[in-house]
Amino acid sequence: MTAIYRSEAGGQRVREQYERTLREWPVPCEHRRVPTRQGETFVVVSGPEHAPPLVLCHGSGTNAAIWMGDVAAWAEHFRVYAVDMIGEPGLSAPSRPPLDSAAYAQWLDDVLRELGVDRTALAGASLGGWLALDYAIRRPDRVTSLVLLCPGGVGRQRWGWLFKAVLLRPFGRWGRRRTLRAVAGLDVPGVERFLDTMVLTDEHFLFRKEPLPVFPDAALRGLTMPVLVIAGDRDAMLDTRETARRMAAAVPHADIRVLPGVRHSVVGQTATVLDHLRRTGVTRERSGGLPGGGDESPDQD
């Protein structure tokens, strides 16, 4: 598993740290390892077995642990599936098919089939927001509600922050901490432990270099399910103003919230997300197996 790490030893350190963190999951849970066409996928499952499903997609360089501050509230109302994305520093396969393809939607088809989920609410942050959008666009009948936190794929990516990161890189862990605080917005109360994890990850993980594909307006207009978008107005990685403008124009029913003074890491929105999901009637939904005997949905152009 060295393909996504600088070394096998470094990858092992990151995985061990993640496994220690998982032991502190705030609610009862089970760990599932499901087979997919891209390799094994790891999922943390919480909440009542017969509650409506909610699938969570984390961002780049992270894993299911980013939801630990949210899951206790959400698992009171949902069967929550926190999925480790392939090719990221979790416990799923290191596969990285091209983002500009149907591969990730097909992978999620496999995950949901193995979990016995047909229709679901879907929430994603950053790269996970791109993943959630990609799936909702390709599989609109399978997504009951969509929550996007600083999502990729709508506003343009920004690269100016890389210059500061390069200048600080020679300063080792101190430089990495300064970069993550300034760029990712990890300078707010309550995220110190997560910051430590991200510093360790940054030392050993090879981040994706592939630009996020941008969804065309026509694709966004196909989002007929309830949509909540939350992003920070000081995001150094993604153009929040463009994200808000394009989503408002293409998805006029979307609830779009731009948080003043917030950078890329959107935290403290647990109650807002839960209120959106409950108001949009998601808690009255319940999924079963895939229709038609378990065949996956066809890809949409």
N, C-alpha and C positions, 0 to 999 in steps of 0.2 A: 504493500500500500504506500509506496514512496512517490507515486505519480503526482500527488497533490501536496506533498511535503518536501522540504529541503533534504530531509534524511529520514530513515525509518525510525531512528532513535527519537528525533523530534516529534514525528507523528505519534509515537507511543506516549510521549509526555503529554501531548494535547489530549489524546483519547483518555488517558488515565485521569487527567484533571476533570474532563467531562463526566466520566463515570463516578467520580467522587461527588460532583455537583448533583448528579441525578439521584444520589442516595438521599438528598435533602428535598426532593420534590414535595411540595407543600400539601398535597392531598393523596389519598390512596391511588395507586396507578398500577398498570401492567406494562411490561415492555414486550413489544411485538417485533419480530423480524420476518418480513414478508418477502417472498420471491417476486422479482420483476424482470423484464427483458433487459434492464440495465444493471442487474445484480441485486443483492439483498438490500432491503430498505428498513431502517429502524424507526419505530413509531412509539411514542409514549401515549398511552391511552388512559384517560381519566373520566370520571363522571358516571352517572347512572347508565346502565346498559341499554335501557330502552328510551333514553332521552334523545332528542334530535341531534344530528351530528354537526360538529364544527371542526373543520380541518384548518390547521395552522401551518403557515409556511414562513420560515425564518429568512433572515437576510444573509448576504455574503459574509464569509468568515465567521459565521456563528452556527448555532444548532438549536435544538428544541429548548435549551435552557433559557433562551431569551424570554420565554413565556411564563417563567416561574412566578413573576409578580402578578400575573393576570389569571392564571389557571384556577386558583381557588374560587374566585367569583364566577368565572364562566362555567366551571364544572358543576356548579349547583343547578344549572339549567340545561346543560348540553353534555353529550358524549363527546369529549374533546380528544382529537387526534393530533398531537404535535409531531409532525413528520420531519425527520432529518433529510434534507435535500441531498441527492447524489452529488458527488464532486465537491462537498463542503466538509468542514472539520467536525463532523458528527460521527455516527457509527454506521452510516450507509455506505454503499459501494462508491469508489472514487471515480465512477464514470462521469465524463463530461462531453456528451454529444453536443453538436452545435446548437447554440441558443436559437438561431434563425432556422428552426426546423420544427416538425411536429413531435420530436422525440420526448420532450418533457410532458406534453399532454398525454402521450401514450404511456409514459412511465406512471403518471398519476392515475390513468385508467387502471393499470395493473395494481397499484397500491389500494385504490378504492375497492376494486373487485375482491382482493384478498381480505380486506377489512369488512366486506359485506355491506358497503355503503353505495347507494344509488345516487341520491340527491343530497346535497350538503351545503351549509353555509361555508364560506371560504374567506380566510383572513390571511394577509401577507404583509410583510414589512420589507421595504427596499427591494432587493433581488426577489424576495418572496412575494412582494407586491407585483413585480413583473410576472412571476410564475402564476400567481392567482389570476391576473388579467389575461394572460395567455390561455389559461384553461377556461376561464369564463367566456372568452371570445370564441374558442373552438368548441366548447361544450355548454352552451348557454342553458340548455334544458336540464343540466345536472347541477347548476349552482343556484341555490335558493336566495342567497344574499351574499354581497361582496363587501369586504372591509379592506381598505388599502391604506397602509401607513407609510408615508414617504415613498410611494411606489416608483419603481423604475419603468421605463418604456413609454412615458408620456411627455414630460419635460426633458429638455436636453441634458445630457451628462456634462458636468463641469470637471475640468482637469487642472485648474489653477492651484488647487490644494497640493498637487503632487510636488510642486516646487518647494513648498515649505517642508513637506515630508522628507525630500531628498536632503535638504539642508540640515535637518535634525537627525537623520539616520546615523551619522557618525557618533552621536552621543548615546548610543546603546539604548538600554531600557528607559532611561530618563527621556531621551528624544522620542521614543515610541509613545510614551505616556503623554508627552506634550502634544504630539500630533493627534492622537486619538481624542484628547480632551478638546482640542481646537476644531478639528475637522468633523469628527463624529458627534460632537456635542456631549461627550462623556465628562462633563464638568458640573453636573447637577448632583444634588444630594441623593444618596442611596444607591449609587452605581459604582462605588469604589471596587467592590469585589468583581463585578463584571468587567471593569477596566483592567484589573489584574489578569483576568482570563484572556482578554483581547490582546494584551501585551504579549503573553505567552504564545497565543495563536500567531500573532504578527511575526514573531521570531522564527517560527517553523513552517508556517503554512504558505503555500504558493497561491496567491489570489488569482482569480480569473483575469485575463487581459482582454478578453473579447468584449467589445462594446455591446451594451444592451440594445437589442432591436427596438425601434420605436414603432408603436402601433399606429396605423393610419386612422384618420378620422372615421372612415367607413367602418372599420372594425370596432371602434369605440361606440359608434352609434348602435351596434347590435346588443349592447348591454342593457337589457330590459329589466333585469332583476334589481332590487333595492341596492344602492351603492353608497357607501360612506368613504370619504377620502379625508385623511388627516395628514398634514405636512407642516413643517416649520418654515417660517419666512426667511431664516438665515441658513438654510441648507447649503453647504459648500459643495455637495456632490451632485445634486440634482436641482434643476431650475423649477422651484416651487411655483413661481408666478405663471410660468408656461403650463405646468401641470394643471393648476387651478383653471386657467383660461380654457385650455383644450377640453378638460372634463366638463366644465360648465356648458360649453358650446355643443359637445357631442352627446352628453348624457345629462340633459336638463333636469331630470328628476333626482340627480345625485345630491347628497348632502356633503358639501365641501367645506372643510374647516382649515383655515391657515392660522397656525399658532404663532403669535408674535414672540420674537426673541429666541425661538427654538431652532436648533440646528438639525442635523440628519437623524439623530436618535430621538424618536417620539416616545416618551414615557408618560406614565400617569393618566392614560386614557382608558383604563379598564372599565370604568363605569359608563363612559361615553359609548364605547363599543357595545357593551351589554345592553344599554338602553336602545341603541339602534337595532340590534338583533331582535330584541323583544318587541319593539314597536312595529317592526316590519313583519311580524307574525311568524318568524322562523321557528319559534318554540312550538308551534302547532304542526310543524312538519315532522315526518318520521320516514327514514329510508329503510329499504329492504335490500335484497340483492339486485344485481343488474337486470333490467328487463330483457325479455327475449332469451332467457336461459343463460345469461352471463356474458353475452357478446359485448365487446367494447363499442363505444360510439364511434362513428366514422369521423375522420378529420374534416374540418370545414376550411375552405379557402379564405 
